[in-house]
């Protein structure tokens, strides 16, 4: 039994679908908060998602005091054990109870001697205690795993839940059983097929074969816990194409051992046939002499279900059935499955089964596995291809071919995000015959693994060495290796490597050198003006030059952002994410998600960017590699959040983005001198590190802090860049910056020019910034009506994005223009309905309309409707003004 006093808990399972249940919980929570005491029992089997629903309710209960109790089997026989946990969190309120009530509780909880108290009196006392606890703010009492509660505690909780009356108390109970009879309840059933498939895909960062997904969904039978466990417990190869199956020797159920021999063999055959295809199963069964009667015992015992798919009672039984068989038995069923699988339509599955039916390495099998790699990759991405390559090497008898295929498998496993297997296969390759060409490829793969694991300078030196070796021994791979090395050095700020690569390319240009490589090298040695035309051409041809090169796509994203090419930046990053997901290149996915998150930030999609940042972090954590903090830091800065990571440290793109983020945050908060201090050094730098972004912040910070010399120097450099770029993003950023520096006679034309250009670009954050500074200028000119037009537009954009610091800055400017007078609204707060008060409080605390809608199980349009009514009642115009009029009101 556990007690939690936190206001929120991390959800055990993601919530997909469940609109009916979430809406019911939201209504109950709203009623309780409004003083119409409410209770709800959430019923359903284990793993169905009850805890996740309760967690969602807790997360939405802003302003509540939350008491959370979880039942435990070990305490189910201890009288009043659950009640003891609840009361222990409310000890400070016990002194306020009537003496008779306090005595009843103390006796029930063993704090004083005497005969067991009357349960009715204990229930009355507990109701009085919760009443006291809810005096300051609404109370939410959550009881999870309530089927394990002791009977006495369950009876008292039922008594209390039936008598909440006009109390601001909500009681939510989750149970598997039929206890708590008489209370309002809702049953939680299994997910429908569409929601189950959505949940499965959300839990996987790599492709899953459609047939395998259908089988997993069918075997889960709508149970989210079973679905997630099946996905997370399976290897990428199993998910990719159903090619592998985890071995389990679990013997806690002797049902399998009691089966008749033919039924047990049919069960093993079903386990080895991982797709659940009934036609294939019975063709293979016929080859083994298994008749349909063998299925009767399996159905009677509930082990297998024969329908449109052949499904196991539970997914673990599949691996247990397979794992308990002898190797000879497994080879026998795989031989039957190979013979029953159409070699023309399913070449990959045919050879996979044939391989597992064999004992001795055979070049014919190895060759056939190699030929099936393409089909496997199309079905299940890199993980499937890597597994076929690994087995091709394992089943190849010729040493040279075995070594070659081990290297190929290592390369594929690394890209698929399994560095441990990649390193193991490199070790196997090193035991075989290695000529100079294979050694160069092996060294490159090892260098790539080391860089992804550390992203350190020593690893970059290894990339450069491998690129030079490839230039000599495998020239076709050299341009890609040099491009990768150059990108890694730029990313980490290792200028020595940058110059070394650029110098070598100037004198030893490898065959097949492409436009992107030439342009980046020229940018690194000759500067922005000299390289811009070649880089623009490289961006236009990057799909043709680097169709399957993810790292080239990533470097292209950096180039596009550096050149202010917002259309190319958006397209390249979007394509990189799509391709990486499609092939299951999990080693590269954190990189591309970070680039895409930066795009989403600058187009004002902060919530999308946040999801991408979270996914990137989760993937890095799972792989044990360093996290990418760049997008997270920039997002926090635009949101106006305090973030200790927004500091100047290190070098390269990471440090440049860190300085930029700090300047954005400081300019949003009005700390202009700090913005200048963070970015002043960019005037002297000319590197492929997005320095232009910081120049924009430096101009604003310097002008606002009175350092016009610095502002003009930054503007001159910014103008040189943006004039050469010529995009609307570039010209708009430069025009806004020039407007800040110009005198009042010329500033307005530049403000108008900036808005015109930025309105045609994708960069909505800077469009809003341009409107903000234009509105500020108009107000200082005494043109208050004109100022309000720009400031309202800026404010609305910032609020929609979630850029709180800039929204607050716009609010202050609006107030300074005399925008509608406000009154402190103690009297009008009482005019708000409970739903309006709750929505207003959530909006005041920074929740977006979609987030509020999710919490309250209503539509974003309904949220917007209520907010407009709130604005009217409180005589305000904008969301950020809620902080001015609801400063001491808790979110309810």
Secondary structure, DSSP 8 states (H G I E B T S, - for coil): -EEE--S----SS---S-HHHHHHHHHHHHHHHTT--EEEEEE--TTSSHHHHHHHHHHH-TT-EEEEEE--GGGTTSTTHHHHHHHHTTHHHHTTS-HHHHHHHHHHTTSS-SS---HHHHHHHHHHHHHHHTSSS-EEEEEESGGGS-HHHHHHHHHHHTT-TT-SEEEEEEESSS-STTS-EEE-----HHHHHHHHHHT-SS---HHHHHHHHHHHTT-HHHHHHHHHHS-HHHHHHS---------S-TTTTTS-HHHHHHHHHHHHSTT--HHHHHHHHHHTT--TTHHHHHHHTTSEEESSSEEESSHHHHHHHHHHS-HHHHHHHHHHHHHHS-TTT-HHHHHHHHHHT--S--HHHHHHHHHTHHHHHHHHHHHHHHHHHHHHHHT--SHHHHHHHHHHHHHHHHHTT-HHHHHHHHHHHHHS---HHHHHHHHHHHHHHHHHHH--HHHHHHHHHHHHHHHHH-HHHHHHHHHHHHHHHHHHT-HHHHHHHHHHHHHS--TT--HHHHHHHHHHHH-HHHHHHHHHHHHHHHHHH-TT-HHHHHHHHHHHHHTT-HHHHHHHHHHHHHHHHHHT-HHHHHHHHHHHHHHHHHTT-HHHHHHHHHHHHHHHHHHT-----HHHHHHHHHHT---TT-S--SSHHHHHHHHHHHHHHHHHHT-HHHHHHHHGGGGG--STTTHHHHHHHHHHHHHHTT-HHHHHHHHHHHHHHHHHH--HHHHHHHHHHHHHHS-HHHHHHHHHHHHHHHHTSS-HHHHHHHHHHHHHHHHHTT-HHHHHHHHHHHHHHHHHHT-HHHHHHHHHHHHHTT-S-----HHHHTTS-HHHHHHHHHHHTT--HHHHHHHHTS-HHHHHHHHHHHHHHHT--SGGGHHHHSTT----
